[in-house]
Amino acid sequence: MRLTSLDQINQNYRHIYLQPHFDDAVLSCGGAIAMQTHTGQRVLVVTVFGGVPPADFKPSAFASQTLQLMGLPTNAAEAVEQRRAEDEAALGSLGADVLWLDYLDAMYRGSPAFYQGNEALFGAVNSGDLALDETLSGVFSNIHERAPLAAIYAPLGIGHHVDHQLCCSAADRLAQRKLNVKFYEDFPYVAQPNLLETRKRELAIAMEPELVEISGQLRQKEEALAMYTSQVGQLFGTEDKMRQQLRSYSGSLRRAYPGIYIERYWRW
C-alpha cells in the first residue's frame, strides 16, 4: 500500500524504516523486512528525500551526469517518478507499505546546487542544509507519536553521503530520548574496509550490535534489490555482482557458520 501523508501512519505499524533514498532500506534491511511482513507485522518504509522537483527544474551538470549513469531521464522530475516506481515494486514484493516525503535529494538542493560532485556529496553537510537536521527530527518525532509501538530504523551514515548523515543525526535525537531506534549498516558502503569503524569513531557513542539472521529471506531480498534497475548497474556493475557482494558481506558476519546470512543493526 502506498501512503500519501504522515497522517495515515497509525499505531498498527510495528516497524518503520527511514530511508534517505529509494533503495536504502532494501539494500540494508531487506531480509528483516521480508521476515517481519511474513509473520504478519505491518512494516512501513518512508523515503525521506523522495520529493519530485518541479517540471521546469534545471539540474546541475553533476546531477545530469549522475542521472545518465543511472540510465534515468535527465529530466529530474521524470527520473524521480521512475525511481518511485522501482521503490513501490521492490517494497511491494516484500509486503511493506511505502510513503515518500517531499524533501529533495541532495543533488537537487540549493541554487546554485549545494553538491556539485561526489567529494561534496560524500563530505560535510552544506551550511544551507543544516536546518534540515532539526526539521527532520520533528518529522521523525511525529512518526513515532503516530506509531508509538513501532521500532524505528535509520541509517548509521557509513560512507558519509550527506542525506544519510542528516537522517542519522535526526534519528539520533530520538535515540537519545531512549526510544526504540535501531541504526542499520549502509550497504554497500559498509562492505568497504574500515568505513564502519571510521563512522563509529566519528559518532563516539557506545553501541551495541543486534544481529538478524536472514538466510531464509536472502533470495527474496536479492529479488527485491534487482527491481531497482537504475541502481544495480551504478552500485554493483551487474546483477550477479550485486548478489555476490550481498552474500559476501552478509555471510562475513558469521564466518564460522557457512551458509548463514546476517543483517546487523546498532543501538545506543
ABEGO torsion letter per residue (X at the ends): XBBABAAABBAABABBBBBABBGAAAAAAAAAAAAAAAAGBBBBBBBABABBBBAABBBBAAAAAAAAAAGBBABAAAAAAAAAAAAAAAAAAAGBBBBBBABBBAAABEOBBABAEAAAAABBBBAAAAAAAAAAAAAAAAAAAABAABBBBBBAGBGGBAAAAAAAAAAAAAAAAGBBBBBBBBOAAAABBGAAAAAAAAAGBBBBBBBBBAAAAAAAAAAAAAABAAAAAAAAGBAAAAAAAAAAAAAAABAABBGBBBBBBBBX
